[in-house]
Amino acid sequence: MSNVLLEEKAQISVELIIVLAAVVAVVLVLVSQLQATSSQGAQKLEKTAGDVFKKIDDI
């Protein structure tokens, strides 16, 4: 009887590890996407700020 319980606990642990690994993989993908997006946003913001300062200088 105790072997059955140990096997069930082992099965749950393996499934939990698989689920956690999948969650970590998804989080890593999301973080890398957010980093790429923020980098692009920073570049656009820098360009826009430069354009605004040029227009101010023209005034």
FENJO-V627903 format. One record per residue. PHI is phi in radians with two decimals (NA if undefined). Layout:
phi=PHI
phi=PHI
This chain:
phi=NA
phi=-1.23
phi=-1.12
phi=-1.12
phi=-1.14
phi=-1.13
phi=-1.15
phi=-1.16
phi=-1.13
phi=-1.12
phi=-1.13
phi=-1.11
phi=-1.12
phi=-1.11
phi=-1.12
phi=-1.12
phi=-1.10
phi=-1.12
phi=-1.12
phi=-1.10
phi=-1.11
phi=-1.13
phi=-1.12
phi=-1.08
phi=-1.10
phi=-1.11
phi=-1.08
phi=-1.09
phi=-1.12
phi=-1.12
phi=-1.11
phi=-1.15
phi=-1.14
phi=-1.13
phi=-1.12
phi=-1.13
phi=-1.14
phi=-1.18
phi=-1.12
phi=-1.12
phi=-1.12
phi=-1.12
phi=-1.13
phi=-1.15
phi=-1.12
phi=-1.11
phi=-1.13
phi=-1.11
phi=-1.08
phi=-1.08
phi=-1.10
phi=-1.12
phi=-1.13
phi=-1.11
phi=-1.16
phi=-1.12
phi=-1.11
phi=-1.19
phi=-1.32
